[in-house]
Amino acid sequence: MSALQGLTVIDASTLFAGPMAAMHLGDMGASVIKVEHPTRPDPSRGHGPSRNGQNLWWKTLGRNKRTIALDLHTEDGREAFLRLAGTADVVIENFRPGTLERWGLGYQALAERNPRLVLARVTGFGQQGPYRSRPGFGTLAEAMSGFAAMTGEPDGPPTLPPFGLADGIASLATAYAVMVALHTRERTGRGQEVDVAIIEPILAMLGPQITRWDQLGTVQPRTGNRSANNAPRNTYRTADGRWVAVSTSAQSIAERVMTLVGRPDLIDEPWFATGSGRAEHADLLDEAVGGWIAQRPRQEVIEAFEQAQAAIAPIYDAGDIVADPQFQALGTIHRIDDPDLGEMLMQGPLFRLSADEPVIAFTGRAPAADTDHVLAELGYPAEEIARMRENGAIR
């Protein structure tokens, strides 16, 4: 049995933060129904690489989701959505604030059908404030949160991540917020609205930058792969042209590293006693660690660090991840049978539960694949479904 079995989630969002939150809930056993426009399905279906015309990103993002197509601009589409929400526990949407209300599908209308409904609203800037109506994407959150300003080389430009970092963090925050609201529902018997602004969760991940600015009047500078809080911390190239990452967040680890690389004398320096002191001497520490690593092949380096109980990791690409025995032991990579492409690998759920096993039942499905089936579950007769298809309310 899966942990969230019996929970019904309507994913009426697009692109990444909302759909990924629904994916996380589906991984844990929730029944997820993906609602898309009849002629304009989720743009994430066109992002990233494809094989044989099948989008690979969607195969993961759309897993465990049945798909239906409703035109919420139409009376029939709105009524179908209201019926659907009436049977659900959670609706996740990311329309611009006011859009659902304009269609007669705001929280008040949904709650009249289903007072226990949790409506999660995921937008770039939230449901209030002067930016509420602006288009919002994760890139803007990465810029406005301070992430880009503190990322990159010291003499280089602010740097954005090459993937949807802010959306991914917001998806976790949304899934968490939904579960908080559902827990509250157990006490009150009523649902509520959840307002997630993508600019906020990533802000929380960046440490006490607001408090630092308030108390010290300073901001964290760009330091490349180095840390402003400890050293040595960097990526280093090995003798065989490969790369490793070293971290010394704990004082004991820093001491083990310097002993290993033949510079135990540095441990006695007064500045070595704190992470911030070591960070101020990163050039000296990097020279010692990087010089030692550069003279040895990667496997020898890793084995020496492990023997010294110091923290190191090889820098992987996707092929390395699949082959790594630790990821294999955790069951991180799942092998799924896809009806279009056959057997495929993808990362599974983010954690394991001792009593409930998460399951990837199926990969992302084609748009509207389950429209007739879902509408029939809502009580629509076949002739009504045919009429709605004819007038364009469904696909």
C-alpha positions as CSV (number, residue, x, y, z in Angstrom):
1,M,0.0,0.0,0.0
2,S,1.2,3.5,-0.8
3,A,1.3,6.3,1.8
4,L,-1.1,8.7,0.0
5,Q,-3.4,6.0,-1.5
6,G,-7.0,7.4,-1.5
7,L,-5.8,11.0,-2.0
8,T,-7.0,12.6,-5.3
9,V,-4.9,15.5,-6.8
10,I,-5.9,17.6,-9.8
11,D,-2.9,19.0,-11.6
12,A,-4.1,22.0,-13.5
13,S,-0.7,23.6,-13.6
14,T,1.9,23.8,-16.4
15,L,5.7,23.7,-16.8
16,F,7.6,22.7,-13.7
17,A,6.9,23.8,-10.1
18,G,3.2,22.8,-10.0
19,P,3.5,19.7,-12.1
20,M,6.5,18.5,-10.2
21,A,4.7,19.0,-6.9
22,A,1.9,16.8,-8.3
23,M,4.5,14.3,-9.4
24,H,5.9,14.0,-5.9
25,L,2.4,13.4,-4.5
26,G,1.7,10.8,-7.2
27,D,5.0,9.0,-6.4
28,M,3.6,8.5,-2.8
29,G,0.4,7.0,-4.1
30,A,-2.0,9.9,-4.7
31,S,-4.3,9.5,-7.7
32,V,-3.3,12.4,-10.0
33,I,-5.4,13.7,-12.9
34,K,-3.6,16.1,-15.2
35,V,-5.9,18.8,-16.7
36,E,-4.7,20.4,-19.9
37,H,-6.2,22.7,-22.6
38,P,-7.5,20.8,-25.6
39,T,-5.2,22.5,-28.1
40,R,-2.5,23.9,-25.9
41,P,-1.2,21.1,-23.6
42,D,1.5,21.7,-20.9
43,P,4.5,23.3,-22.6
44,S,6.8,21.0,-20.6
45,R,5.9,18.4,-23.2
46,G,8.2,20.3,-25.6
47,H,11.1,21.0,-23.2
48,G,14.4,19.1,-23.5
49,P,15.3,16.1,-25.6
50,S,13.0,13.7,-27.3
51,R,13.3,10.2,-28.8
52,N,11.1,8.9,-31.6
53,G,8.9,12.0,-31.1
54,Q,8.4,11.3,-27.4
55,N,9.5,14.0,-25.0
56,L,11.7,12.5,-22.3
57,W,11.2,15.2,-19.7
58,W,7.5,14.6,-19.8
59,K,7.9,10.9,-19.4
60,T,9.2,11.6,-15.9
61,L,7.2,14.8,-15.0
62,G,3.9,13.2,-16.2
63,R,4.4,9.8,-14.5
64,N,1.5,8.5,-12.4
65,K,-0.8,11.1,-13.9
66,R,-4.0,10.3,-15.9
67,T,-4.5,13.0,-18.5
68,I,-7.7,14.8,-19.6
69,A,-8.3,17.9,-21.8
70,L,-10.8,20.6,-20.7
71,D,-11.3,24.0,-22.1
72,L,-12.0,26.1,-19.0
73,H,-13.1,29.0,-21.1
74,T,-16.3,27.1,-22.0
75,E,-19.4,26.4,-19.8
76,D,-19.1,22.7,-20.3
77,G,-15.4,22.7,-19.4
78,R,-15.9,24.8,-16.3
79,E,-18.7,22.5,-15.1
80,A,-16.6,19.4,-15.7
81,F,-13.7,21.0,-13.7
82,L,-16.1,21.9,-10.9
83,R,-17.3,18.3,-10.8
84,L,-13.8,17.1,-10.8
85,A,-12.8,19.4,-8.0
86,G,-15.8,18.2,-6.1
87,T,-14.3,14.7,-6.0
88,A,-10.7,15.8,-5.2
89,D,-8.7,16.5,-2.1
90,V,-6.2,18.9,-3.8
91,V,-6.1,21.1,-6.9
92,I,-2.8,22.5,-8.0
93,E,-2.9,25.5,-10.4
94,N,-0.5,28.2,-11.6
95,F,-2.6,30.6,-13.6
96,R,-2.0,34.3,-13.1
97,P,-3.8,35.5,-10.0
98,G,-7.4,36.3,-10.7
99,T,-7.7,34.0,-13.7
100,L,-9.6,31.2,-12.0
101,E,-11.9,33.8,-10.4
102,R,-12.5,35.3,-13.9
103,W,-13.6,31.9,-15.1
104,G,-15.9,31.4,-12.1
105,L,-13.5,28.8,-10.7
106,G,-12.0,30.6,-7.7
107,Y,-11.6,29.0,-4.4
108,Q,-15.1,30.2,-3.2
109,A,-16.7,28.5,-6.1
110,L,-14.7,25.3,-5.7
111,A,-15.3,25.2,-2.0
112,E,-19.0,25.4,-2.5
113,R,-18.8,22.1,-4.3
114,N,-16.1,20.7,-1.9
115,P,-15.5,22.5,1.4
116,R,-12.6,20.1,2.2
117,L,-10.7,21.0,-1.0
118,V,-7.1,22.3,-0.7
119,L,-6.3,24.7,-3.6
120,A,-2.5,25.1,-4.1
121,R,-1.7,28.2,-6.1
122,V,1.8,28.3,-7.5
123,T,2.9,31.5,-9.2
124,G,6.1,33.5,-9.7
125,F,5.2,36.3,-7.3
126,G,2.3,35.1,-5.2
127,Q,-1.3,36.1,-5.0
128,Q,-0.8,39.7,-3.7
129,G,1.6,42.6,-4.2
130,P,2.6,44.8,-7.1
131,Y,4.2,42.0,-9.1
132,R,1.3,39.5,-8.7
133,S,0.2,39.9,-12.4
134,R,3.7,39.6,-13.9
135,P,4.6,36.4,-15.8
136,G,6.7,34.4,-13.4
137,F,9.3,31.7,-14.1
138,G,12.0,30.1,-12.1
139,T,14.7,32.1,-13.9
140,L,13.3,35.3,-12.4
141,A,13.2,33.7,-9.0
142,E,16.9,32.7,-9.3
143,A,17.7,36.3,-10.2
144,M,15.6,38.0,-7.5
145,S,16.4,35.6,-4.7
146,G,20.1,36.5,-4.6
147,F,21.1,33.1,-6.0
148,A,22.5,34.5,-9.3
149,A,24.3,37.3,-7.5
150,M,26.3,35.0,-5.3
151,T,26.9,32.3,-8.0
152,G,29.8,32.4,-10.4
153,E,33.5,33.3,-10.4
154,P,34.6,36.4,-8.5
155,D,35.5,38.3,-11.7
156,G,32.6,36.9,-13.7
157,P,29.0,37.8,-14.2
158,P,26.1,36.6,-12.0
159,T,25.3,33.0,-13.0
160,L,22.0,31.2,-13.5
161,P,21.7,27.4,-13.1
162,P,21.4,25.3,-16.3
163,F,18.2,23.7,-15.0
164,G,15.0,24.6,-13.2
165,L,16.4,25.0,-9.7
166,A,13.9,27.5,-8.3
167,D,11.0,25.5,-9.8
168,G,12.3,22.3,-8.3
169,I,12.7,23.9,-4.8
170,A,9.2,25.4,-5.1
171,S,7.8,22.0,-6.0
172,L,9.0,20.5,-2.8
173,A,7.7,23.5,-0.8
174,T,4.3,23.1,-2.5
175,A,4.1,19.4,-1.8
176,Y,5.0,20.2,1.9
177,A,2.4,23.0,2.1
178,V,-0.3,20.7,0.6
179,M,0.4,18.1,3.3
180,V,0.3,20.8,6.0
181,A,-3.1,22.0,4.8
182,L,-4.3,18.4,4.6
183,H,-3.2,17.8,8.2
184,T,-5.0,20.9,9.3
185,R,-8.1,19.6,7.4
186,E,-8.1,16.6,9.7
187,R,-8.6,18.9,12.6
188,T,-11.0,21.5,11.1
189,G,-12.8,19.5,8.5
190,R,-12.2,22.3,5.9
191,G,-9.7,22.9,3.2
192,Q,-8.0,26.1,2.4
193,E,-5.9,28.0,-0.2
194,V,-2.1,27.6,-0.3
195,D,-0.2,30.5,-1.8
196,V,3.3,29.6,-3.1
197,A,5.4,32.3,-4.7
198,I,8.4,30.7,-6.5
199,I,10.6,33.6,-5.4
200,E,10.4,32.6,-1.8
201,P,11.4,28.9,-1.3
202,I,14.7,29.4,-3.1
203,L,15.3,32.4,-0.9
204,A,15.1,30.2,2.1
205,M,17.7,27.9,0.8
206,L,20.4,30.5,0.5
207,G,21.2,30.9,4.1
208,P,21.0,34.0,6.4
209,Q,21.7,36.5,3.6
210,I,18.8,38.8,4.8
211,T,20.0,38.6,8.4
212,R,23.6,39.2,7.4
213,W,22.6,42.3,5.4
214,D,20.5,43.6,8.3
215,Q,23.1,43.0,10.9
216,L,26.4,43.6,9.1
217,G,25.4,45.6,6.0
218,T,27.2,43.1,3.7
219,V,26.3,40.6,1.0
220,Q,27.8,37.3,0.1
221,P,30.3,37.8,-2.8
222,R,30.7,35.4,-5.7
223,T,33.4,32.8,-4.9
224,G,33.2,30.3,-7.7
225,N,33.3,26.8,-6.3
226,R,34.7,28.0,-3.0
227,S,32.7,28.5,0.1
228,A,32.5,31.7,2.0
229,N,32.1,29.6,5.2
230,N,34.9,27.1,5.1
231,A,38.0,25.9,3.2
232,P,39.3,23.9,1.5
233,R,36.2,23.5,-0.5
234,N,36.5,23.3,-4.3
235,T,36.7,21.0,-7.3
236,Y,40.1,19.6,-8.1
237,R,41.4,17.9,-11.2
238,T,43.2,14.6,-10.8
239,A,46.2,13.3,-12.7
240,D,44.1,11.3,-15.1
241,G,42.1,14.4,-16.1
242,R,39.0,13.6,-14.0
243,W,37.5,15.8,-11.2
244,V,36.6,15.4,-7.6
245,A,34.9,17.7,-5.0
246,V,36.2,18.2,-1.5
247,S,34.3,19.6,1.5
248,T,35.6,20.4,4.9
249,S,32.5,21.8,6.7
250,A,33.5,20.1,9.9
251,Q,36.8,21.1,11.7
252,S,37.9,17.5,12.1
253,I,37.5,16.8,8.4
254,A,39.6,19.9,7.6
255,E,42.3,18.6,9.9
256,R,42.3,15.1,8.3
257,V,42.5,16.6,4.8
258,M,45.5,18.7,5.6
259,T,47.3,15.8,7.3
260,L,46.6,13.6,4.3
261,V,48.0,16.1,1.8
262,G,51.2,16.6,3.9
263,R,50.5,20.0,5.4
264,P,49.7,19.3,9.1
265,D,51.6,22.4,10.0
266,L,48.7,24.5,8.8
267,I,46.4,23.0,11.4
268,D,48.4,24.9,14.1
269,E,47.8,28.3,12.5
270,P,45.3,30.4,14.6
271,W,43.1,31.1,11.6
272,F,42.7,27.4,10.9
273,A,40.5,26.9,14.0
274,T,37.3,28.3,12.3
275,G,35.6,27.8,9.0
276,S,35.6,31.5,8.2
277,G,39.3,31.8,9.1
278,R,40.1,29.0,6.7
279,A,38.0,30.6,4.0
280,E,40.1,33.7,4.2
281,H,43.2,31.5,3.4
282,A,41.5,29.5,0.6
283,D,44.4,30.2,-1.8
284,L,46.9,28.6,0.4
285,L,44.7,25.6,1.3
286,D,43.7,25.1,-2.4
287,E,47.3,25.1,-3.4
288,A,48.1,22.4,-0.9
289,V,45.1,20.2,-1.6
290,G,44.9,20.8,-5.4
291,G,48.6,20.1,-5.8
292,W,48.4,16.8,-4.0
293,I,45.3,15.7,-5.9
294,A,46.8,16.7,-9.3
295,Q,49.6,14.2,-8.8
296,R,47.4,11.2,-8.4
297,P,44.6,9.4,-10.4
298,R,41.1,9.8,-9.2
299,Q,40.5,6.4,-7.8
300,E,43.7,6.6,-5.8
301,V,42.7,10.0,-4.5
302,I,39.2,8.8,-3.4
303,E,40.7,5.7,-1.7
304,A,43.2,7.8,0.2
305,F,40.5,10.3,1.4
306,E,38.2,7.4,2.4
307,Q,41.0,5.8,4.4
308,A,41.6,9.1,6.1
309,Q,37.9,9.5,6.8
310,A,37.8,12.8,4.9
311,A,34.9,14.0,2.7
312,I,35.3,13.6,-1.1
313,A,33.1,12.7,-4.1
314,P,33.8,12.1,-7.8
315,I,32.1,14.6,-10.1
316,Y,29.6,12.5,-12.0
317,D,27.6,12.7,-15.2
318,A,24.4,10.7,-15.7
319,G,26.2,7.6,-16.9
320,D,28.3,7.6,-13.7
321,I,25.2,8.0,-11.6
322,V,23.5,4.9,-13.1
323,A,26.7,2.8,-12.6
324,D,27.4,3.9,-9.0
325,P,26.8,1.2,-6.3
326,Q,25.5,3.6,-3.7
327,F,22.7,4.8,-6.0
328,Q,22.0,1.2,-6.9
329,A,21.8,0.3,-3.2
330,L,19.4,3.1,-2.5
331,G,17.2,2.1,-5.5
332,T,17.5,5.7,-6.8
333,I,17.2,4.7,-10.4
334,H,14.0,2.9,-11.5
335,R,13.6,0.8,-14.7
336,I,10.2,1.5,-16.1
337,D,8.4,-0.1,-19.1
338,D,7.1,2.7,-21.3
339,P,4.5,1.8,-24.0
340,D,6.1,4.1,-26.6
341,L,9.8,3.7,-26.0
342,G,10.1,0.4,-24.1
343,E,12.2,0.0,-21.0
344,M,13.6,3.3,-19.7
345,L,15.5,4.5,-16.7
346,M,14.5,7.5,-14.5
347,Q,15.0,8.7,-11.0
348,G,12.4,7.5,-8.6
349,P,10.8,9.1,-5.6
350,L,13.0,11.2,-3.4
351,F,12.9,9.1,-0.2
352,R,12.0,5.7,1.2
353,L,9.4,4.8,3.8
354,S,9.7,1.6,5.9
355,A,6.0,0.8,5.8
356,D,4.8,2.2,2.5
357,E,6.4,1.6,-0.9
358,P,6.2,4.4,-3.5
359,V,5.4,3.1,-7.0
360,I,5.9,4.5,-10.5
361,A,2.9,2.8,-12.1
362,F,3.3,4.4,-15.6
363,T,5.3,7.1,-17.4
364,G,3.9,10.4,-18.8
365,R,0.9,9.8,-21.0
366,A,-0.3,11.5,-24.2
367,P,-2.5,14.6,-23.8
368,A,-6.2,13.7,-23.1
369,A,-5.5,10.0,-23.0
370,D,-7.9,9.5,-20.1
371,T,-10.6,12.1,-20.8
372,D,-13.5,9.7,-21.6
373,H,-12.6,7.5,-18.6
374,V,-12.4,10.3,-16.1
375,L,-15.6,12.0,-17.3
376,A,-17.4,8.6,-17.1
377,E,-16.2,8.3,-13.5
378,L,-17.8,11.7,-12.9
379,G,-21.2,10.4,-14.2
380,Y,-21.1,11.8,-17.7
381,P,-23.0,9.5,-20.1
382,A,-21.3,8.6,-23.4
383,E,-23.6,10.9,-25.5
384,E,-22.8,13.9,-23.3
385,I,-19.1,13.2,-23.6
386,A,-19.6,13.1,-27.4
387,R,-21.4,16.4,-27.4
388,M,-18.7,18.1,-25.3
389,R,-16.1,16.8,-27.7
390,E,-18.1,18.1,-30.7
391,N,-18.3,21.6,-29.2
392,G,-14.6,21.7,-28.2
393,A,-15.0,21.7,-24.5
394,I,-13.0,18.5,-24.2
395,R,-10.5,16.5,-26.4
